[in-house]
Amino acid sequence: MLFNNHITQFAARFELQADGSFVYHHPDRLLGGVLCSREEVEQLIRNLADVYARSLRLTLYWAIGSGIVIGLLEASHTLMLAKWAQYGIILAPVPYAILACYRAGQQPLHLLEGRVPITPPRTRSSAFWIRVAALPAGLIILTLLTVAGQAYYTQKEGWEHPDLVRLFIMFFNILFAIIWLYARNRRPAHQKDTSPYSVQHIALPESMPLAKKIQFIYPGEIDWSQVTDDVLVELVRDYQNEQSCATTALVLLSTRNHPEVEELAQWLMTEHEADEWLKKTASELLAL
């Protein structure tokens, strides 16, 4: 369950967008979210799971094998080791396993290096709720089983004079389960394996310009491949209405090698109302 939790926490760094794409958020809250494909997400999660599985097997097999060898040597009086030396030999692969898992967790930084962030970093509050929601259901079931066990023994001994420590454990576990359920239910609809909202679900006037419609539904389901360069330029110039959308539009213009990217980026750097992430994106594009 421990390894499963680590993998689900790693997977929670990848935020599913309503249009089906993913944004990777590194735990370092100074870094913004970078765009990545579903294939890249699956590859990174699979690599981490493989590293965890290999590390666990190596540690387990080494511990069993070395324990048997140490036991045989002691039984034959060939070599007598102090307890600390025995534990040191048995746990020798642990530092390597921890390092391998750490490096696997850093792989997104190397794979996605050089990509321009398209979203601001997660806030402390947002990161907390996402991590709670990513906790495996098995852990919650275990906490509820603990509550059931504590309640059984309290019932057996009588509720007249309950053990305060036991009541505290029950209360804490129930509260933990409630917080987990709340975190799961507060996720956006498109992250609950339900249909994402899209233009078809919102009654927008036909006369509304396409750029305004995109700003209205952003970050909902938008087929950016069908959005023309002129509309993207309009989204950037009208950044005051939706700055995150303008950031995405600016990055898309850059990927399409649009001739106005440098001019737009320089203009944004002089705009006082442009937020820090839009200016940071503009600055990084100018540095390319």
Secondary structure, DSSP 8 states (H G I E B T S, - for coil): -HHHHHHHHHHTTEEE-TTS-EEE--SSTTS-BEEE-HHHHHHHHHHHHHHHHHHHHHHHHHHHHHHHHHHHHHHTTS----HHHHHHHHTTTHHHHHHHHHHHHTHHHHHTTT----B----HHHHHHHHHHTS-HHHHHHHHHHHHHHHHHHHHH-SSS--HHHHHHHHHHHHHHHHHHHHHHTS-GGGTTS----GGGS---TTS-HHHHHHHHTTSS--GGGS-HHHHHHHHHTGGG-HHHHHHHHHHHHHTT-TTHHHHHHHHHT-TTS-HHHHHHHHHHHH-
